[in-house]
Amino acid sequence: MLAHLHFKGRKLVMFICIIAFLLYLFYAAFLLFFSPYRQAAHEMGPRYNLIPLKTITNYIRASDHLDFKIWFTNLAGNVFAFIPLGFFLPLLFKRFNSFWRTSLWVVATTASVEIIQFITHVGSFDVDDIILNAIGGIIGYVLFKILFRIQIFWEK
């Protein structure tokens, strides 16, 4: 989408957005596969959850007994982690201008991450992570659309 807009400094903005997207991808890959937390998960052995909303419900029920940082990191962290993906895909690639295409890509990406984490024992497969990550990607897409609409109004 950004490539189709015409304004002074567009090439520089496009370059900065591509660099920001690549930095996001590298940082996300580090967090998802190489962070110390993932190494600790490896030591616990492979685990999985195939029941939708089970982990989310367990965290909410236990929120009175859990440290806020643990609760927040596991629920909101999964949402926030994929907001940039939902934002950058339609910003940088015209084919992701569709809500459904972007949403499906985010779900496919996060499902792939969950499968790779399970196979490589650097985490667990949790369908709730896919749900939370998809929510994050959708929020990113909606933010993109809002900002794009605001930008269109500014040009008029």
C-alpha positions in Angstrom: 0.0 0.0 0.0 2.8 2.4 0.9 4.3 1.9 -2.6 1.1 3.2 -4.2 1.1 6.5 -2.2 2.8 9.5 -3.7 4.4 12.0 -1.3 7.7 13.7 -0.8 10.1 11.4 0.9 8.1 8.2 0.1 11.2 6.2 -0.8 12.8 7.0 2.5 9.7 6.1 4.5 9.4 2.9 2.5 13.0 2.0 3.3 12.5 2.8 7.0 9.4 0.7 7.1 11.1 -2.3 5.4 14.0 -2.0 7.9 11.6 -1.8 10.8 9.7 -4.9 9.5 12.9 -6.9 9.2 14.0 -5.9 12.7 10.6 -6.9 14.0 10.9 -10.3 12.2 14.4 -11.0 13.6 13.4 -9.9 17.1 10.3 -12.0 17.0 12.3 -15.0 15.8 14.7 -14.5 18.7 11.9 -14.3 21.3 10.0 -17.2 19.8 12.9 -19.6 19.4 16.1 -18.5 21.1 15.2 -16.5 24.2 16.2 -17.9 27.7 12.5 -18.5 28.4 12.3 -20.8 25.4 15.3 -22.7 26.6 13.7 -23.2 30.0 10.5 -24.5 28.2 12.8 -27.0 26.4 13.9 -28.4 29.7 10.3 -29.0 30.8 9.7 -31.3 27.8 7.2 -31.1 25.0 3.7 -30.0 26.0 0.6 -29.1 24.1 -2.9 -27.8 24.4 -5.5 -28.4 21.7 -8.5 -27.2 23.6 -9.5 -23.6 22.6 -9.6 -21.1 25.4 -8.3 -23.6 28.0 -5.0 -21.8 28.8 -6.6 -18.4 28.6 -9.3 -19.4 31.0 -6.7 -21.0 33.4 -4.7 -17.7 33.4 -7.8 -15.6 34.1 -9.0 -17.9 36.9 -5.5 -18.0 38.5 -4.8 -14.3 38.0 -5.4 -13.6 41.7 -2.6 -16.1 42.6 -0.2 -15.3 39.8 2.3 -12.6 39.6 0.9 -9.9 37.3 4.1 -10.1 35.1 3.5 -13.8 34.4 -0.2 -13.3 33.6 0.3 -10.2 31.5 3.3 -11.7 29.5 1.4 -14.9 28.6 -1.9 -13.3 27.6 -1.3 -9.7 26.5 2.3 -10.5 25.3 0.9 -13.0 22.7 -1.5 -10.3 21.4 1.1 -7.5 21.3 3.7 -9.7 19.7 1.7 -10.0 16.4 0.3 -6.5 16.1 3.3 -5.4 14.0 2.7 -8.4 11.6 -0.9 -7.4 11.0 0.2 -3.8 10.5 3.3 -4.3 8.3 1.8 -6.8 5.9 -0.8 -4.5 4.3 1.5 -1.5 4.6 4.3 -3.1 2.6 2.5 -5.7 0.4 -0.5 -4.8 -1.8 -1.9 -8.4 -1.7 -2.4 -8.1 2.0 -4.9 -5.2 1.7 -7.7 -7.7 2.4 -8.7 -8.3 6.0 -9.2 -12.1 5.4 -5.9 -12.6 3.5 -4.0 -10.8 6.3 -5.8 -12.6 9.0 -5.3 -16.0 7.4 -1.6 -15.2 6.9 -1.2 -14.3 10.6 -3.0 -17.5 11.6 -0.9 -19.6 9.3 2.3 -17.9 10.5 1.5 -18.4 14.2 0.4 -22.0 13.7 3.7 -22.6 11.9 5.6 -21.1 14.8 3.6 -23.3 17.3 4.3 -26.4 15.3 8.0 -25.6 15.0 8.3 -24.8 18.7 6.6 -28.2 19.5 8.8 -30.2 17.1 12.0 -28.5 18.2 11.1 -28.6 21.9 11.6 -24.9 22.4 8.1 -24.3 23.6 4.7 -25.9 23.6 1.9 -26.1 21.0 -1.0 -24.1 22.4 -4.1 -23.4 20.3 -4.7 -20.4 22.6 -1.4 -18.8 21.4 -2.8 -19.0 17.9 -6.0 -17.3 19.0 -4.2 -14.6 20.9 -1.6 -14.0 18.1 -4.5 -13.8 15.6 -6.2 -11.2 17.7 -2.9 -9.2 17.7 -2.6 -9.5 13.9 -6.2 -8.3 13.5 -5.6 -5.4 15.8 -2.5 -4.5 13.7 -4.5 -4.7 10.5 -7.3 -2.5 12.0 -4.7 0.1 13.1 -3.2 0.1 9.6 -6.7 0.7 8.1 -7.5 3.5 10.6 -4.1 5.3 9.9 -4.5 4.8 6.2 -8.0 6.4 6.2 -6.7 9.3 8.3 -3.9 9.8 5.8 -6.3 9.8 2.9 -8.4 12.5 4.6 -5.3 14.6 5.1 -4.5 14.5 1.4 -7.9 16.0 0.4 
